[in-house]
Amino acid sequence: ELGCAAAGNPPPRVTCAKLGDSRDIPAATPNATRTEPGDGRDPTRATANVTRAHAGTYQCRATNAHGSAVRNVTVAVEYGPAGVTVRALPSANVTRGSGFTVDCGAEAVPAPTFTWALPAAANLRLASDNRSVTVTAATTANRGVYTCTASNRHGRRAGSVVVRVDESWLVVLVALGALGAVTALGLAVAGGYYLKTTACKKGEYNVRDAEGSSEAACLHRHRDNRGDIFGIQLTQP
């Protein structure tokens, strides 16, 4: 309830309004009525169901032929925690070895206190106001559900987030290592085959024997200042 009264001669006209509202009567009390000029009182403002919208500053104004006077009163509406948010920053999907923070927020009057239920680990640190948890060099011990509970004398509310620690980079490293080993083995086999089938064929050949050999598909010859040069293409390894 909010009532205003004033004294004056002649008796003043008294009105009350919530600042920021264009009407002369508070938005929280739509059924209230103004007093008639000259009775010096504004009827008590009452509402059965208080909401957060009723919070604010109300101004009572008394006016008569000789001037006016005002009086402000600020109304605070208390309520239990609402809109609890729990966020993992920069992400709830964490790479092993990196750091992250889990932040908790809630709207409440009076201001709430925060408590946590989270995976037990040695590499985490709570902020001084308990609103956040910071983890450095994340391991598998840091994965799981992080639950924050906001409380004040009007109630409590909780929120949660699931943090996952991604170890896929280890799998990638193992796969790359295995691929490297297979590649190295393949190169070794290919190199041996090359040496056996090609490099070992290099050397001196009897041209006439090569002409009649099943290993010579074709022969060509050209001359230069050194004499006759024969080219031999082998068809078998």
Helices and strands as residue ranges (DSSP letters): E 2-5, E 13-18, E 41-45, G 52-54, E 56-64, E 67-75, E 79-89, E 93-95, E 100-109, E 113-117, E 124-126, E 132-135, G 140-142, E 144-152, E 155-166, H 168-197, G 199-201, H 207-211, E 216-224, E 227-234
